[in-house]
Amino acid sequence: MAYNDFQDFLARLEREGELKRIRTSVNPCLEITEVADRAMKLPGGGPALLFENPTGHAVPVAINAFGSRRRMSMALGVEDFEEIAAEIAEMLRPEIPSGLLNAARTLLPRLSRMSQCPPRRQAGTGRCQEVVHTGEEVDLNQIPILHCWPQDGGRYITLPLVFTHDPETGKRNVGMYRIQVYNANTTGMHWQLHKVGAEHMRLAAARKQPIQAAVVLGGDPALTYSATAPLPPGIDEMLFAGFLRRKPVQLVRAHTVDIEVPEDAEFVIEGFINPEEQRMEGPFGDHTGYYSLADMYPVFHVTAITHRRKPVYPATIVGRPPMEDGWLGKATERIFLPLLKLTLPEIQDMNLPVEGIFHNLALVSIRKRYAGQAFKVMHALWGLGQMMFTKMILVFDEDVDVQNVQECLWRLGNNIDPERDMCLVRGPVDMLDHASRAPGFGSKVGFDCTRKLPAEGFHREWPDVITMSDNVKTRIDGIWKDLGIS
Ligand SMILES: Cc1cc2nc3c(=O)[nH]c(=O)nc-3n(C[C@H](O)[C@H](O)[C@H](O)COP(=O)(O)O)c2cc1C
């Protein structure tokens, strides 16, 4: 189901009892974080919050809109985001239909779903442009942008969809990169080294050109999710969002930059970056639960701010897990699993536990058929897109429930001979990894926690896991109630 815009999504959350309005004045400087953090730490992720009176501002702040399994699923218009994974798995099924009728029956629905996807350009202006500020009128201070944590370098836009174009091919990219406010019309642009926005800037630098960007806030929540999704470069996030919401994204031309933006957005901040210009960005209380250290990043010069007549400012906070962004990550874990399985069909399941902040820990189960297969899976994952950042990969047999972290720790401890089963590699690591020897470069480790085969040099007997015999279980089931134990 597609939403009309972000406020339509909030209205649905409210109807479903998922949104709490806060009328008390709460300060966007630190106080909103403290309230939101407490909400996010409630069992299940707490409610979405709409701060109607952020101190000193007329624009309400929405936070934690994606912060539970239910709301993340509602954001993508489904009962549960597993449905999207199932649908993708179905689309990727490589069967060849026999006969014309069968071909029509199997392929036509898939094609019709795909034809709903491409974004559409709308003539004229959009709802995101009901109010336009350019030149001297540009003032980021009018937006209730949060100062999240005490040691942060300043105020940060935390749910931005950053639109850029590849200067060579013209292809669009939309990534979520935080934006630090420096003053009324300049900000940082925290696209990390490995991200597509940074690559677009490098290509612009090679041509000695500035790069234009549009920072979009709001729109159908499927757009926000798409900006965070690890799509391969060249796959258009707006196409993916159209696929998720089953309706094309409507785009309009921005005011001062040659970029098309979602017409339903709450705010659009337009501007450009001179690739040679850098400034200290950070520190920032990050999703690792630590402050990411200040570093040099490009400077974004704002040429226009456009917004709706009555906008809502969409925000999040990141910090020590569990947090709202954990649900964006969980959706990605499930939605992208069928795509991983396309390359690695032995993978049965994968869990990126929130405590592992996505890129520190992956628990993977495989159907093991040959010697060394767990190592093959690790190396393949380290070569796949943003999975390259995974610091620890633990590979288990197919009968292990990797969604059960306790079970994984039990199997890990029992099943490894560390020297034999550990694989250490060096390579790119996440820019937020503060323990690596250098920013973005370090080591990663994999553990083969599977049952070992003779072909792997293991000639001892591998013991069975302890379980009770079925006939005894049945008898005890029959008398359990009478025993009065529980
Ligand atoms: C709340 C949130 C904040 C994020 N902030 C950043 C950031 O500041 N810099 C960055 O490079 N990636 C950040 N990310 C991760 C990227 O959005 C993610 O890696 C995305 O896939 C990048 O898109 P790209 O492949 O088009 O560059 C953030 C993700 C979330 C959910």
The ligand as an SDF file (V2000), in Angstrom:
LIG
                    3D

 31 33  0  0  0  0  0  0  0  0999 V2000
   19.7930    6.5100   10.3020 C   0  0  0  0  0  0  0  0  0  0  0  0
   20.9220    6.2080    9.3540 C   0  0  0  0  0  0  0  0  0  0  0  0
   21.9820    7.0920    9.2390 C   0  0  0  0  0  0  0  0  0  0  0  0
   23.0290    6.8400    8.3580 C   0  0  0  0  0  0  0  0  0  0  0  0
   24.0550    7.7390    8.2580 N   0  0  0  0  0  0  0  0  0  0  0  0
   25.0440    7.5250    7.3680 C   0  0  0  0  0  0  0  0  0  0  0  0
   26.0720    8.4960    7.2100 C   0  0  0  0  0  0  0  0  0  0  0  0
   26.1010    9.5230    7.8800 O   0  0  0  0  0  0  0  0  0  0  0  0
   27.0410    8.2520    6.2720 N   0  0  0  0  0  0  0  0  0  0  0  0
   27.0280    7.1280    5.4940 C   0  0  0  0  0  0  0  0  0  0  0  0
   27.9100    6.9840    4.6380 O   0  0  0  0  0  0  0  0  0  0  0  0
   26.0860    6.1700    5.6560 N   0  0  0  0  0  0  0  0  0  0  0  0
   25.0910    6.3570    6.5570 C   0  0  0  0  0  0  0  0  0  0  0  0
   24.0900    5.4290    6.7020 N   0  0  0  0  0  0  0  0  0  0  0  0
   24.1500    4.1780    5.9210 C   0  0  0  0  0  0  0  0  0  0  0  0
   23.7510    4.3980    4.4720 C   0  0  0  0  0  0  0  0  0  0  0  0
   22.5270    5.0840    4.3730 O   0  0  0  0  0  0  0  0  0  0  0  0
   23.6370    3.0720    3.7390 C   0  0  0  0  0  0  0  0  0  0  0  0
   24.9140    2.4580    3.7610 O   0  0  0  0  0  0  0  0  0  0  0  0
   23.1390    3.2210    2.3160 C   0  0  0  0  0  0  0  0  0  0  0  0
   22.9630    1.9490    1.7360 O   0  0  0  0  0  0  0  0  0  0  0  0
   24.1240    4.0230    1.4900 C   0  0  0  0  0  0  0  0  0  0  0  0
   23.6020    4.1980    0.2080 O   0  0  0  0  0  0  0  0  0  0  0  0
   24.5540    4.1870   -1.0730 P   0  0  0  0  0  0  0  0  0  0  0  0
   24.9840    2.7560   -1.2610 O   0  0  0  0  0  0  0  0  0  0  0  0
   23.6280    4.6530   -2.1600 O   0  0  0  0  0  0  0  0  0  0  0  0
   25.6770    5.0930   -0.8110 O   0  0  0  0  0  0  0  0  0  0  0  0
   23.0240    5.6600    7.5810 C   0  0  0  0  0  0  0  0  0  0  0  0
   21.9540    4.7650    7.6870 C   0  0  0  0  0  0  0  0  0  0  0  0
   20.9110    5.0280    8.5640 C   0  0  0  0  0  0  0  0  0  0  0  0
   19.7730    4.0410    8.6680 C   0  0  0  0  0  0  0  0  0  0  0  0
  1  2  1  0
  2  3  1  0
  2 30  2  0
  3  4  2  0
  4  5  1  0
  4 28  1  0
  5  6  2  0
  6  7  1  0
  6 13  1  0
  7  8  2  0
  7  9  1  0
  9 10  1  0
 10 11  2  0
 10 12  1  0
 12 13  2  0
 13 14  1  0
 14 15  1  0
 14 28  1  0
 15 16  1  0
 16 17  1  0
 16 18  1  0
 18 19  1  0
 18 20  1  0
 20 21  1  0
 20 22  1  0
 22 23  1  0
 23 24  1  0
 24 25  2  0
 24 26  1  0
 24 27  1  0
 28 29  2  0
 29 30  1  0
 30 31  1  0
M  END
$$$$
